Amino acid sequence: MIKEHERVVLKSDLPKEGLRAGDVGTVIHIHGQGEAFVVEFFTLAGKTVTIATVDSSQARPVSARDLTHARQLEAAA
């Protein structure tokens, strides 16, 4: 079970927020019994990019076999 302050990995893109599957964020709130999570996504330098509500089907816990990968954010239009 995913808990507050744990990291999660997106399983699907969230285009409206500029996020892609594989992006990692930190859970800052859990809705109900884990039906959805409020997740903060930030750069490796620690700057918050966005806070998004993510359905439980769109995220998974970080595993011991996950590898960190960096990508640059696209410029805002």
mmCIF file of the N, C-alpha and C atoms, coordinates in Angstrom:
data_MODEL
# 
_entry.id   MODEL 
# 
loop_
_atom_site.group_PDB 
_atom_site.id 
_atom_site.type_symbol 
_atom_site.label_atom_id 
_atom_site.label_alt_id 
_atom_site.label_comp_id 
_atom_site.label_asym_id 
_atom_site.label_entity_id 
_atom_site.label_seq_id 
_atom_site.pdbx_PDB_ins_code 
_atom_site.Cartn_x 
_atom_site.Cartn_y 
_atom_site.Cartn_z 
_atom_site.occupancy 
_atom_site.B_iso_or_equiv 
_atom_site.pdbx_formal_charge 
_atom_site.auth_seq_id 
_atom_site.auth_comp_id 
_atom_site.auth_asym_id 
_atom_site.auth_atom_id 
_atom_site.pdbx_PDB_model_num 
ATOM 1   N N  . MET A 1 1  ? 0.834   -1.190 0.000   1.00 0.00 ? 1  MET A N  1 
ATOM 2   C CA . MET A 1 1  ? 0.000   0.000  0.000   1.00 0.00 ? 1  MET A CA 1 
ATOM 3   C C  . MET A 1 1  ? 0.876   1.250  0.000   1.00 0.00 ? 1  MET A C  1 
ATOM 4   N N  . ILE A 1 2  ? 0.528   2.177  -0.842  1.00 0.00 ? 2  ILE A N  1 
ATOM 5   C CA . ILE A 1 2  ? 1.266   3.431  -0.954  1.00 0.00 ? 2  ILE A CA 1 
ATOM 6   C C  . ILE A 1 2  ? 0.880   4.343  0.207   1.00 0.00 ? 2  ILE A C  1 
ATOM 7   N N  . LYS A 1 3  ? 1.886   4.966  0.812   1.00 0.00 ? 3  LYS A N  1 
ATOM 8   C CA . LYS A 1 3  ? 1.671   5.841  1.963   1.00 0.00 ? 3  LYS A CA 1 
ATOM 9   C C  . LYS A 1 3  ? 2.136   7.259  1.637   1.00 0.00 ? 3  LYS A C  1 
ATOM 10  N N  . GLU A 1 4  ? 1.694   8.211  2.457   1.00 0.00 ? 4  GLU A N  1 
ATOM 11  C CA . GLU A 1 4  ? 2.158   9.592  2.298   1.00 0.00 ? 4  GLU A CA 1 
ATOM 12  C C  . GLU A 1 4  ? 3.672   9.642  2.434   1.00 0.00 ? 4  GLU A C  1 
ATOM 13  N N  . HIS A 1 5  ? 4.281   10.519 1.673   1.00 0.00 ? 5  HIS A N  1 
ATOM 14  C CA . HIS A 1 5  ? 5.718   10.787 1.654   1.00 0.00 ? 5  HIS A CA 1 
ATOM 15  C C  . HIS A 1 5  ? 6.520   9.700  0.935   1.00 0.00 ? 5  HIS A C  1 
ATOM 16  N N  . GLU A 1 6  ? 5.840   8.714  0.354   1.00 0.00 ? 6  GLU A N  1 
ATOM 17  C CA . GLU A 1 6  ? 6.534   7.713  -0.449  1.00 0.00 ? 6  GLU A CA 1 
ATOM 18  C C  . GLU A 1 6  ? 6.566   8.178  -1.896  1.00 0.00 ? 6  GLU A C  1 
ATOM 19  N N  . ARG A 1 7  ? 7.578   7.719  -2.608  1.00 0.00 ? 7  ARG A N  1 
ATOM 20  C CA . ARG A 1 7  ? 7.690   8.033  -4.029  1.00 0.00 ? 7  ARG A CA 1 
ATOM 21  C C  . ARG A 1 7  ? 6.861   7.054  -4.844  1.00 0.00 ? 7  ARG A C  1 
ATOM 22  N N  . VAL A 1 8  ? 6.316   7.562  -5.937  1.00 0.00 ? 8  VAL A N  1 
ATOM 23  C CA . VAL A 1 8  ? 5.566   6.729  -6.872  1.00 0.00 ? 8  VAL A CA 1 
ATOM 24  C C  . VAL A 1 8  ? 6.041   7.017  -8.289  1.00 0.00 ? 8  VAL A C  1 
ATOM 25  N N  . VAL A 1 9  ? 5.805   6.053  -9.171  1.00 0.00 ? 9  VAL A N  1 
ATOM 26  C CA . VAL A 1 9  ? 6.163   6.168  -10.578 1.00 0.00 ? 9  VAL A CA 1 
ATOM 27  C C  . VAL A 1 9  ? 4.880   6.218  -11.392 1.00 0.00 ? 9  VAL A C  1 
ATOM 28  N N  . LEU A 1 10 ? 4.780   7.170  -12.298 1.00 0.00 ? 10 LEU A N  1 
ATOM 29  C CA . LEU A 1 10 ? 3.610   7.232  -13.172 1.00 0.00 ? 10 LEU A CA 1 
ATOM 30  C C  . LEU A 1 10 ? 3.620   6.055  -14.136 1.00 0.00 ? 10 LEU A C  1 
ATOM 31  N N  . LYS A 1 11 ? 2.453   5.448  -14.309 1.00 0.00 ? 11 LYS A N  1 
ATOM 32  C CA . LYS A 1 11 ? 2.302   4.349  -15.254 1.00 0.00 ? 11 LYS A CA 1 
ATOM 33  C C  . LYS A 1 11 ? 1.755   4.828  -16.588 1.00 0.00 ? 11 LYS A C  1 
ATOM 34  N N  . SER A 1 12 ? 1.248   6.055  -16.625 1.00 0.00 ? 12 SER A N  1 
ATOM 35  C CA . SER A 1 12 ? 0.718   6.610  -17.869 1.00 0.00 ? 12 SER A CA 1 
ATOM 36  C C  . SER A 1 12 ? 1.018   8.104  -17.926 1.00 0.00 ? 12 SER A C  1 
ATOM 37  N N  . ASP A 1 13 ? 1.012   8.638  -19.141 1.00 0.00 ? 13 ASP A N  1 
ATOM 38  C CA . ASP A 1 13 ? 1.258   10.072 -19.327 1.00 0.00 ? 13 ASP A CA 1 
ATOM 39  C C  . ASP A 1 13 ? 0.114   10.893 -18.744 1.00 0.00 ? 13 ASP A C  1 
ATOM 40  N N  . LEU A 1 14 ? 0.458   12.083 -18.255 1.00 0.00 ? 14 LEU A N  1 
ATOM 41  C CA . LEU A 1 14 ? -0.522  13.087 -17.839 1.00 0.00 ? 14 LEU A CA 1 
ATOM 42  C C  . LEU A 1 14 ? -0.212  14.344 -18.660 1.00 0.00 ? 14 LEU A C  1 
ATOM 43  N N  . PRO A 1 15 ? -0.660  14.384 -19.916 1.00 0.00 ? 15 PRO A N  1 
ATOM 44  C CA . PRO A 1 15 ? -0.274  15.468 -20.829 1.00 0.00 ? 15 PRO A CA 1 
ATOM 45  C C  . PRO A 1 15 ? -0.640  16.856 -20.333 1.00 0.00 ? 15 PRO A C  1 
ATOM 46  N N  . LYS A 1 16 ? -1.781  16.988 -19.689 1.00 0.00 ? 16 LYS A N  1 
ATOM 47  C CA . LYS A 1 16 ? -2.216  18.307 -19.205 1.00 0.00 ? 16 LYS A CA 1 
ATOM 48  C C  . LYS A 1 16 ? -1.207  18.881 -18.208 1.00 0.00 ? 16 LYS A C  1 
ATOM 49  N N  . GLU A 1 17 ? -0.560  18.013 -17.439 1.00 0.00 ? 17 GLU A N  1 
ATOM 50  C CA . GLU A 1 17 ? 0.428   18.448 -16.454 1.00 0.00 ? 17 GLU A CA 1 
ATOM 51  C C  . GLU A 1 17 ? 1.855   18.423 -17.002 1.00 0.00 ? 17 GLU A C  1 
ATOM 52  N N  . GLY A 1 18 ? 2.029   17.938 -18.235 1.00 0.00 ? 18 GLY A N  1 
ATOM 53  C CA . GLY A 1 18 ? 3.367   17.848 -18.821 1.00 0.00 ? 18 GLY A CA 1 
ATOM 54  C C  . GLY A 1 18 ? 4.172   16.688 -18.270 1.00 0.00 ? 18 GLY A C  1 
ATOM 55  N N  . LEU A 1 19 ? 3.496   15.673 -17.747 1.00 0.00 ? 19 LEU A N  1 
ATOM 56  C CA . LEU A 1 19 ? 4.177   14.528 -17.144 1.00 0.00 ? 19 LEU A CA 1 
ATOM 57  C C  . LEU A 1 19 ? 4.082   13.314 -18.054 1.00 0.00 ? 19 LEU A C  1 
ATOM 58  N N  . ARG A 1 20 ? 5.095   12.452 -17.945 1.00 0.00 ? 20 ARG A N  1 
ATOM 59  C CA . ARG A 1 20 ? 5.143   11.240 -18.767 1.00 0.00 ? 20 ARG A CA 1 
ATOM 60  C C  . ARG A 1 20 ? 5.245   9.999  -17.886 1.00 0.00 ? 20 ARG A C  1 
ATOM 61  N N  . ALA A 1 21 ? 4.808   8.885  -18.444 1.00 0.00 ? 21 ALA A N  1 
ATOM 62  C CA . ALA A 1 21 ? 4.979   7.603  -17.753 1.00 0.00 ? 21 ALA A CA 1 
ATOM 63  C C  . ALA A 1 21 ? 6.453   7.457  -17.392 1.00 0.00 ? 21 ALA A C  1 
ATOM 64  N N  . GLY A 1 22 ? 6.722   7.023  -16.176 1.00 0.00 ? 22 GLY A N  1 
ATOM 65  C CA . GLY A 1 22 ? 8.095   6.885  -15.701 1.00 0.00 ? 22 GLY A CA 1 
ATOM 66  C C  . GLY A 1 22 ? 8.547   8.032  -14.821 1.00 0.00 ? 22 GLY A C  1 
ATOM 67  N N  . ASP A 1 23 ? 7.855   9.176  -14.882 1.00 0.00 ? 23 ASP A N  1 
ATOM 68  C CA . ASP A 1 23 ? 8.203   10.285 -14.000 1.00 0.00 ? 23 ASP A CA 1 
ATOM 69  C C  . ASP A 1 23 ? 7.922   9.879  -12.555 1.00 0.00 ? 23 ASP A C  1 
ATOM 70  N N  . VAL A 1 24 ? 8.733   10.379 -11.653 1.00 0.00 ? 24 VAL A N  1 
ATOM 71  C CA . VAL A 1 24 ? 8.645   10.019 -10.234 1.00 0.00 ? 24 VAL A CA 1 
ATOM 72  C C  . VAL A 1 24 ? 8.201   11.229 -9.426  1.00 0.00 ? 24 VAL A C  1 
ATOM 73  N N  . GLY A 1 25 ? 7.292   11.001 -8.498  1.00 0.00 ? 25 GLY A N  1 
ATOM 74  C CA . GLY A 1 25 ? 6.825   12.059 -7.617  1.00 0.00 ? 25 GLY A CA 1 
ATOM 75  C C  . GLY A 1 25 ? 6.664   11.545 -6.206  1.00 0.00 ? 25 GLY A C  1 
ATOM 76  N N  . THR A 1 26 ? 6.346   12.443 -5.295  1.00 0.00 ? 26 THR A N  1 
ATOM 77  C CA . THR A 1 26 ? 6.168   12.111 -3.884  1.00 0.00 ? 26 THR A CA 1 
ATOM 78  C C  . THR A 1 26 ? 4.724   12.339 -3.484  1.00 0.00 ? 26 THR A C  1 
ATOM 79  N N  . VAL A 1 27 ? 4.125   11.339 -2.850  1.00 0.00 ? 27 VAL A N  1 
ATOM 80  C CA . VAL A 1 27 ? 2.735   11.424 -2.404  1.00 0.00 ? 27 VAL A CA 1 
ATOM 81  C C  . VAL A 1 27 ? 2.653   12.405 -1.239  1.00 0.00 ? 27 VAL A C  1 
ATOM 82  N N  . ILE A 1 28 ? 1.757   13.396 -1.367  1.00 0.00 ? 28 ILE A N  1 
ATOM 83  C CA . ILE A 1 28 ? 1.580   14.353 -0.276  1.00 0.00 ? 28 ILE A CA 1 
ATOM 84  C C  . ILE A 1 28 ? 0.196   14.251 0.357   1.00 0.00 ? 28 ILE A C  1 
ATOM 85  N N  . HIS A 1 29 ? -0.699  13.479 -0.267  1.00 0.00 ? 29 HIS A N  1 
ATOM 86  C CA . HIS A 1 29 ? -2.025  13.245 0.315   1.00 0.00 ? 29 HIS A CA 1 
ATOM 87  C C  . HIS A 1 29 ? -2.637  12.011 -0.340  1.00 0.00 ? 29 HIS A C  1 
ATOM 88  N N  . ILE A 1 30 ? -3.387  11.257 0.438   1.00 0.00 ? 30 ILE A N  1 
ATOM 89  C CA . ILE A 1 30 ? -4.086  10.078 -0.071  1.00 0.00 ? 30 ILE A CA 1 
ATOM 90  C C  . ILE A 1 30 ? -5.581  10.325 0.042   1.00 0.00 ? 30 ILE A C  1 
ATOM 91  N N  . HIS A 1 31 ? -6.296  10.109 -1.058  1.00 0.00 ? 31 HIS A N  1 
ATOM 92  C CA . HIS A 1 31 ? -7.754  10.234 -1.062  1.00 0.00 ? 31 HIS A CA 1 
ATOM 93  C C  . HIS A 1 31 ? -8.378  8.897  -0.692  1.00 0.00 ? 31 HIS A C  1 
ATOM 94  N N  . GLY A 1 32 ? -9.330  8.944  0.236   1.00 0.00 ? 32 GLY A N  1 
ATOM 95  C CA . GLY A 1 32 ? -10.061 7.740  0.627   1.00 0.00 ? 32 GLY A CA 1 
ATOM 96  C C  . GLY A 1 32 ? -9.137  6.632  1.098   1.00 0.00 ? 32 GLY A C  1 
ATOM 97  N N  . GLN A 1 33 ? -9.381  5.453  0.603   1.00 0.00 ? 33 GLN A N  1 
ATOM 98  C CA . GLN A 1 33 ? -8.582  4.277  0.966   1.00 0.00 ? 33 GLN A CA 1 
ATOM 99  C C  . GLN A 1 33 ? -7.510  4.000  -0.084  1.00 0.00 ? 33 GLN A C  1 
ATOM 100 N N  . GLY A 1 34 ? -7.025  5.042  -0.734  1.00 0.00 ? 34 GLY A N  1 
ATOM 101 C CA . GLY A 1 34 ? -5.987  4.898  -1.750  1.00 0.00 ? 34 GLY A CA 1 
ATOM 102 C C  . GLY A 1 34 ? -6.531  4.877  -3.164  1.00 0.00 ? 34 GLY A C  1 
ATOM 103 N N  . GLU A 1 35 ? -7.752  5.410  -3.354  1.00 0.00 ? 35 GLU A N  1 
ATOM 104 C CA . GLU A 1 35 ? -8.325  5.469  -4.700  1.00 0.00 ? 35 GLU A CA 1 
ATOM 105 C C  . GLU A 1 35 ? -7.569  6.455  -5.592  1.00 0.00 ? 35 GLU A C  1 
ATOM 106 N N  . ALA A 1 36 ? -6.990  7.486  -4.977  1.00 0.00 ? 36 ALA A N  1 
ATOM 107 C CA . ALA A 1 36 ? -6.228  8.496  -5.708  1.00 0.00 ? 36 ALA A CA 1 
ATOM 108 C C  . ALA A 1 36 ? -5.221  9.133  -4.756  1.00 0.00 ? 36 ALA A C  1 
ATOM 109 N N  . PHE A 1 37 ? -4.228  9.775  -5.358  1.00 0.00 ? 37 PHE A N  1 
ATOM 110 C CA . PHE A 1 37 ? -3.156  10.398 -4.586  1.00 0.00 ? 37 PHE A CA 1 
ATOM 111 C C  . PHE A 1 37 ? -2.897  11.803 -5.106  1.00 0.00 ? 37 PHE A C  1 
ATOM 112 N N  . VAL A 1 38 ? -2.556  12.709 -4.215  1.00 0.00 ? 38 VAL A N  1 
ATOM 113 C CA . VAL A 1 38 ? -2.029  14.005 -4.622  1.00 0.00 ? 38 VAL A CA 1 
ATOM 114 C C  . VAL A 1 38 ? -0.516  13.835 -4.588  1.00 0.00 ? 38 VAL A C  1 
ATOM 115 N N  . VAL A 1 39 ? 0.112   14.078 -5.739  1.00 0.00 ? 39 VAL A N  1 
ATOM 116 C CA . VAL A 1 39 ? 1.538   13.795 -5.897  1.00 0.00 ? 39 VAL A CA 1 
ATOM 117 C C  . VAL A 1 39 ? 2.263   15.067 -6.334  1.00 0.00 ? 39 VAL A C  1 
ATOM 118 N N  . GLU A 1 40 ? 3.380   15.346 -5.668  1.00 0.00 ? 40 GLU A N  1 
ATOM 119 C CA . GLU A 1 40 ? 4.226   16.478 -6.045  1.00 0.00 ? 40 GLU A CA 1 
ATOM 120 C C  . GLU A 1 40 ? 5.352   15.953 -6.933  1.00 0.00 ? 40 GLU A C  1 
ATOM 121 N N  . PHE A 1 41 ? 5.499   16.609 -8.079  1.00 0.00 ? 41 PHE A N  1 
ATOM 122 C CA . PHE A 1 41 ? 6.573   16.266 -9.012  1.00 0.00 ? 41 PHE A CA 1 
ATOM 123 C C  . PHE A 1 41 ? 7.545   17.431 -9.032  1.00 0.00 ? 41 PHE A C  1 
ATOM 124 N N  . PHE A 1 42 ? 8.828   17.129 -8.923  1.00 0.00 ? 42 PHE A N  1 
ATOM 125 C CA . PHE A 1 42 ? 9.819   18.195 -8.873  1.00 0.00 ? 42 PHE A CA 1 
ATOM 126 C C  . PHE A 1 42 ? 11.064  17.795 -9.637  1.00 0.00 ? 42 PHE A C  1 
ATOM 127 N N  . THR A 1 43 ? 11.869  18.809 -9.978  1.00 0.00 ? 43 THR A N  1 
ATOM 128 C CA . THR A 1 43 ? 13.114  18.567 -10.699 1.00 0.00 ? 43 THR A CA 1 
ATOM 129 C C  . THR A 1 43 ? 14.137  17.939 -9.757  1.00 0.00 ? 43 THR A C  1 
ATOM 130 N N  . LEU A 1 44 ? 15.207  17.422 -10.336 1.00 0.00 ? 44 LEU A N  1 
ATOM 131 C CA . LEU A 1 44 ? 16.276  16.855 -9.510  1.00 0.00 ? 44 LEU A CA 1 
ATOM 132 C C  . LEU A 1 44 ? 16.963  17.929 -8.676  1.00 0.00 ? 44 LEU A C  1 
ATOM 133 N N  . ALA A 1 45 ? 16.785  19.199 -9.051  1.00 0.00 ? 45 ALA A N  1 
ATOM 134 C CA . ALA A 1 45 ? 17.333  20.306 -8.270  1.00 0.00 ? 45 ALA A CA 1 
ATOM 135 C C  . ALA A 1 45 ? 16.396  20.726 -7.142  1.00 0.00 ? 45 ALA A C  1 
ATOM 136 N N  . GLY A 1 46 ? 15.216  20.087 -7.057  1.00 0.00 ? 46 GLY A N  1 
ATOM 137 C CA . GLY A 1 46 ? 14.311  20.342 -5.950  1.00 0.00 ? 46 GLY A CA 1 
ATOM 138 C C  . GLY A 1 46 ? 13.213  21.358 -6.216  1.00 0.00 ? 46 GLY A C  1 
ATOM 139 N N  . LYS A 1 47 ? 13.084  21.852 -7.451  1.00 0.00 ? 47 LYS A N  1 
ATOM 140 C CA . LYS A 1 47 ? 12.038  22.826 -7.780  1.00 0.00 ? 47 LYS A CA 1 
ATOM 141 C C  . LYS A 1 47 ? 10.747  22.095 -8.141  1.00 0.00 ? 47 LYS A C  1 
ATOM 142 N N  . THR A 1 48 ? 9.646   22.481 -7.497  1.00 0.00 ? 48 THR A N  1 
ATOM 143 C CA . THR A 1 48 ? 8.365   21.858 -7.795  1.00 0.00 ? 48 THR A CA 1 
ATOM 144 C C  . THR A 1 48 ? 7.947   22.191 -9.228  1.00 0.00 ? 48 THR A C  1 
ATOM 145 N N  . VAL A 1 49 ? 7.564   21.158 -9.978  1.00 0.00 ? 49 VAL A N  1 
ATOM 146 C CA . VAL A 1 49 ? 7.080   21.321 -11.342 1.00 0.00 ? 49 VAL A CA 1 
ATOM 147 C C  . VAL A 1 49 ? 5.562   21.435 -11.326 1.00 0.00 ? 49 VAL A C  1 
ATOM 148 N N  . THR A 1 50 ? 4.918   20.509 -10.633 1.00 0.00 ? 50 THR A N  1 
ATOM 149 C CA . THR A 1 50 ? 3.466   20.515 -10.523 1.00 0.00 ? 50 THR A CA 1 
ATOM 150 C C  . THR A 1 50 ? 3.020   19.606 -9.395  1.00 0.00 ? 50 THR A C  1 
ATOM 151 N N  . ILE A 1 51 ? 1.807   19.838 -8.951  1.00 0.00 ? 51 ILE A N  1 
ATOM 152 C CA . ILE A 1 51 ? 1.148   18.952 -7.998  1.00 0.00 ? 51 ILE A CA 1 
ATOM 153 C C  . ILE A 1 51 ? -0.096  18.451 -8.710  1.00 0.00 ? 51 ILE A C  1 
ATOM 154 N N  . ALA A 1 52 ? -0.239  17.131 -8.804  1.00 0.00 ? 52 ALA A N  1 
ATOM 155 C CA . ALA A 1 52 ? -1.334  16.550 -9.569  1.00 0.00 ? 52 ALA A CA 1 
ATOM 156 C C  . ALA A 1 52 ? -2.053  15.480 -8.758  1.00 0.00 ? 52 ALA A C  1 
ATOM 157 N N  . THR A 1 53 ? -3.352  15.372 -9.000  1.00 0.00 ? 53 THR A N  1 
ATOM 158 C CA . THR A 1 53 ? -4.118  14.267 -8.437  1.00 0.00 ? 53 THR A CA 1 
ATOM 159 C C  . THR A 1 53 ? -4.028  13.115 -9.427  1.00 0.00 ? 53 THR A C  1 
ATOM 160 N N  . VAL A 1 54 ? -3.580  11.976 -8.931  1.00 0.00 ? 54 VAL A N  1 
ATOM 161 C CA . VAL A 1 54 ? -3.307  10.812 -9.762  1.00 0.00 ? 54 VAL A CA 1 
ATOM 162 C C  . VAL A 1 54 ? -4.164  9.647  -9.288  1.00 0.00 ? 54 VAL A C  1 
ATOM 163 N N  . ASP A 1 55 ? -4.922  9.052  -10.205 1.00 0.00 ? 55 ASP A N  1 
ATOM 164 C CA . ASP A 1 55 ? -5.722  7.878  -9.885  1.00 0.00 ? 55 ASP A CA 1 
ATOM 165 C C  . ASP A 1 55 ? -4.788  6.715  -9.537  1.00 0.00 ? 55 ASP A C  1 
ATOM 166 N N  . SER A 1 56 ? -5.236  5.845  -8.652  1.00 0.00 ? 56 SER A N  1 
ATOM 167 C CA . SER A 1 56 ? -4.383  4.725  -8.214  1.00 0.00 ? 56 SER A CA 1 
ATOM 168 C C  . SER A 1 56 ? -3.946  3.841  -9.376  1.00 0.00 ? 56 SER A C  1 
ATOM 169 N N  . SER A 1 57 ? -4.729  3.788  -10.454 1.00 0.00 ? 57 SER A N  1 
ATOM 170 C CA . SER A 1 57 ? -4.357  2.971  -11.617 1.00 0.00 ? 57 SER A CA 1 
ATOM 171 C C  . SER A 1 57 ? -3.250  3.632  -12.446 1.00 0.00 ? 57 SER A C  1 
ATOM 172 N N  . GLN A 1 58 ? -2.953  4.903  -12.175 1.00 0.00 ? 58 GLN A N  1 
ATOM 173 C CA . GLN A 1 58 ? -1.954  5.639  -12.947 1.00 0.00 ? 58 GLN A CA 1 
ATOM 174 C C  . GLN A 1 58 ? -0.589  5.693  -12.275 1.00 0.00 ? 58 GLN A C  1 
ATOM 175 N N  . ALA A 1 59 ? -0.464  5.087  -11.096 1.00 0.00 ? 59 ALA A N  1 
ATOM 176 C CA . ALA A 1 59 ? 0.812   5.160  -10.363 1.00 0.00 ? 59 ALA A CA 1 
ATOM 177 C C  . ALA A 1 59 ? 1.101   3.827  -9.698  1.00 0.00 ? 59 ALA A C  1 
ATOM 178 N N  . ARG A 1 60 ? 2.382   3.618  -9.453  1.00 0.00 ? 60 ARG A N  1 
ATOM 179 C CA . ARG A 1 60 ? 2.810   2.422  -8.726  1.00 0.00 ? 60 ARG A CA 1 
ATOM 180 C C  . ARG A 1 60 ? 3.922   2.805  -7.759  1.00 0.00 ? 60 ARG A C  1 
ATOM 181 N N  . PRO A 1 61 ? 4.131   1.992  -6.731  1.00 0.00 ? 61 PRO A N  1 
ATOM 182 C CA . PRO A 1 61 ? 5.235   2.284  -5.807  1.00 0.00 ? 61 PRO A CA 1 
ATOM 183 C C  . PRO A 1 61 ? 6.587   2.142  -6.514  1.00 0.00 ? 61 PRO A C  1 
ATOM 184 N N  . VAL A 1 62 ? 7.573   2.836  -6.028  1.00 0.00 ? 62 VAL A N  1 
ATOM 185 C CA . VAL A 1 62 ? 8.942   2.664  -6.503  1.00 0.00 ? 62 VAL A CA 1 
ATOM 186 C C  . VAL A 1 62 ? 9.413   1.285  -6.070  1.00 0.00 ? 62 VAL A C  1 
ATOM 187 N N  . SER A 1 63 ? 10.127  0.594  -6.958  1.00 0.00 ? 63 SER A N  1 
ATOM 188 C CA . SER A 1 63 ? 10.654  -0.732 -6.607  1.00 0.00 ? 63 SER A CA 1 
ATOM 189 C C  . SER A 1 63 ? 12.176  -0.694 -6.494  1.00 0.00 ? 63 SER A C  1 
ATOM 190 N N  . ALA A 1 64 ? 12.723  -1.731 -5.928  1.00 0.00 ? 64 ALA A N  1 
ATOM 191 C CA . ALA A 1 64 ? 14.173  -1.829 -5.748  1.00 0.00 ? 64 ALA A CA 1 
ATOM 192 C C  . ALA A 1 64 ? 14.897  -1.953 -7.089  1.00 0.00 ? 64 ALA A C  1 
ATOM 193 N N  . ARG A 1 65 ? 14.182  -2.253 -8.152  1.00 0.00 ? 65 ARG A N  1 
ATOM 194 C CA . ARG A 1 65 ? 14.806  -2.415 -9.469  1.00 0.00 ? 65 ARG A CA 1 
ATOM 195 C C  . ARG A 1 65 ? 14.641  -1.189 -10.366 1.00 0.00 ? 65 ARG A C  1 
ATOM 196 N N  . ASP A 1 66 ? 14.035  -0.123 -9.849  1.00 0.00 ? 66 ASP A N  1 
ATOM 197 C CA . ASP A 1 66 ? 13.865  1.094  -10.640 1.00 0.00 ? 66 ASP A CA 1 
ATOM 198 C C  . ASP A 1 66 ? 15.178  1.860  -10.743 1.00 0.00 ? 66 ASP A C  1 
ATOM 199 N N  . LEU A 1 67 ? 15.395  2.449  -11.895 1.00 0.00 ? 67 LEU A N  1 
ATOM 200 C CA . LEU A 1 67 ? 16.594  3.232  -12.168 1.00 0.00 ? 67 LEU A CA 1 
ATOM 201 C C  . LEU A 1 67 ? 16.184  4.677  -12.414 1.00 0.00 ? 67 LEU A C  1 
ATOM 202 N N  . THR A 1 68 ? 16.878  5.623  -11.801 1.00 0.00 ? 68 THR A N  1 
ATOM 203 C CA . THR A 1 68 ? 16.594  7.035  -12.022 1.00 0.00 ? 68 THR A CA 1 
ATOM 204 C C  . THR A 1 68 ? 17.014  7.417  -13.435 1.00 0.00 ? 68 THR A C  1 
ATOM 205 N N  . HIS A 1 69 ? 16.175  8.203  -14.091 1.00 0.00 ? 69 HIS A N  1 
ATOM 206 C CA . HIS A 1 69 ? 16.448  8.675  -15.441 1.00 0.00 ? 69 HIS A CA 1 
ATOM 207 C C  . HIS A 1 69 ? 16.045  10.149 -15.505 1.00 0.00 ? 69 HIS A C  1 
ATOM 208 N N  . ALA A 1 70 ? 16.835  10.964 -16.143 1.00 0.00 ? 70 ALA A N  1 
ATOM 209 C CA . ALA A 1 70 ? 16.535  12.394 -16.230 1.00 0.00 ? 70 ALA A CA 1 
ATOM 210 C C  . ALA A 1 70 ? 16.085  12.762 -17.632 1.00 0.00 ? 70 ALA A C  1 
ATOM 211 N N  . ARG A 1 71 ? 15.147  13.710 -17.696 1.00 0.00 ? 71 ARG A N  1 
ATOM 212 C CA . ARG A 1 71 ? 14.720  14.304 -18.958 1.00 0.00 ? 71 ARG A CA 1 
ATOM 213 C C  . ARG A 1 71 ? 14.476  15.781 -18.701 1.00 0.00 ? 71 ARG A C  1 
ATOM 214 N N  . GLN A 1 72 ? 14.709  16.607 -19.692 1.00 0.00 ? 72 GLN A N  1 
ATOM 215 C CA . GLN A 1 72 ? 14.454  18.027 -19.517 1.00 0.00 ? 72 GLN A CA 1 
ATOM 216 C C  . GLN A 1 72 ? 13.008  18.330 -19.855 1.00 0.00 ? 72 GLN A C  1 
ATOM 217 N N  . LEU A 1 73 ? 12.402  19.223 -19.081 1.00 0.00 ? 73 LEU A N  1 
ATOM 218 C CA . LEU A 1 73 ? 11.039  19.644 -19.345 1.00 0.00 ? 73 LEU A CA 1 
ATOM 219 C C  . LEU A 1 73 ? 10.989  20.437 -20.632 1.00 0.00 ? 73 LEU A C  1 
ATOM 220 N N  . GLU A 1 74 ? 9.888   20.265 -21.343 1.00 0.00 ? 74 GLU A N  1 
ATOM 221 C CA . GLU A 1 74 ? 9.690   21.047 -22.555 1.00 0.00 ? 74 GLU A CA 1 
ATOM 222 C C  . GLU A 1 74 ? 9.371   22.486 -22.142 1.00 0.00 ? 74 GLU A C  1 
ATOM 223 N N  . ALA A 1 75 ? 9.800   23.422 -22.949 1.00 0.00 ? 75 ALA A N  1 
ATOM 224 C CA . ALA A 1 75 ? 9.535   24.833 -22.656 1.00 0.00 ? 75 ALA A CA 1 
ATOM 225 C C  . ALA A 1 75 ? 8.044   25.102 -22.729 1.00 0.00 ? 75 ALA A C  1 
ATOM 226 N N  . ALA A 1 76 ? 7.560   25.961 -21.839 1.00 0.00 ? 76 ALA A N  1 
ATOM 227 C CA . ALA A 1 76 ? 6.151   26.331 -21.829 1.00 0.00 ? 76 ALA A CA 1 
ATOM 228 C C  . ALA A 1 76 ? 5.824   27.115 -23.099 1.00 0.00 ? 76 ALA A C  1 
ATOM 229 N N  . ALA A 1 77 ? 4.628   26.899 -23.616 1.00 0.00 ? 77 ALA A N  1 
ATOM 230 C CA . ALA A 1 77 ? 4.222   27.584 -24.850 1.00 0.00 ? 77 ALA A CA 1 
ATOM 231 C C  . ALA A 1 77 ? 3.883   29.037 -24.590 1.00 0.00 ? 77 ALA A C  1 
# 
